[in-house]
Amino acid sequence: MLYVLIVLLSILFLFIYRSYFPVYGVPCKDIKVEHGNKVEVILDLRDYNVAAKDPVNGALNIPVAYLNRFFQEVPRREVHVLASDKLEKNIGVRILRKKGFKVIGYR
């Protein structure tokens, strides 16, 4: 019984850690400044409805829910992430790093 409780608590902690704990090493940067320095890929992780209301020119829109399925569409270059909240940013950056991408900033 105690073993099952420990396993369940470990799984819960892992889920909370991956979702809500901040991702280190990814600074918050302004896209306009970075776009002047020619950031290679701007990846918009926001939902399609939110991204359509505030579009960013030259951004590739793949919502974070679809990122595991469609990460092959992202060119293998440095990535700047757009997210609507910290949860999207944390999950998106972790997925991208796991797939081998270098995330240089977010907004």
Residue pairs with C-beta under 8 A, 6 or more apart in sequence:
18 90
18 91
18 94
19 87
19 90
19 91
20 86
20 87
20 90
21 90
22 86
22 90
23 89
23 90
23 93
23 94
26 81
26 89
26 93
26 103
26 104
26 105
26 106
27 105
27 106
28 105
28 106
28 107
29 80
29 104
29 105
29 106
29 107
30 107
31 39
31 42
31 56
31 80
31 82
31 107
34 80
34 104
34 105
35 42
35 58
39 78
39 80
39 104
39 105
40 75
40 77
40 78
40 79
41 60
41 74
41 75
41 77
41 78
41 79
41 80
42 56
42 58
42 59
42 60
42 79
42 80
42 82
43 59
43 60
43 62
43 74
43 79
43 80
43 81
43 82
43 92
43 96
44 51
44 56
44 59
44 60
44 61
44 62
44 82
45 62
45 63
45 64
45 67
45 81
45 82
45 83
45 84
45 88
45 89
45 92
46 61
46 63
46 82
46 83
46 84
46 88
47 63
47 65
47 84
48 61
48 63
50 84
51 59
51 61
51 63
51 82
56 82
59 82
60 73
60 74
62 70
62 71
62 73
62 74
64 83
64 88
64 91
64 92
64 95
67 92
67 95
67 96
68 95
71 95
71 96
71 99
71 101
74 96
74 101
76 100
76 101
78 102
78 103
78 104
79 96
79 101
79 102
79 103
79 104
80 103
80 104
80 105
80 106
80 107
81 89
81 92
81 93
81 96
81 103
81 105
81 106
81 107
82 106
82 107
83 89
83 92
83 106
83 107
89 106
93 103
93 106
96 103
97 103
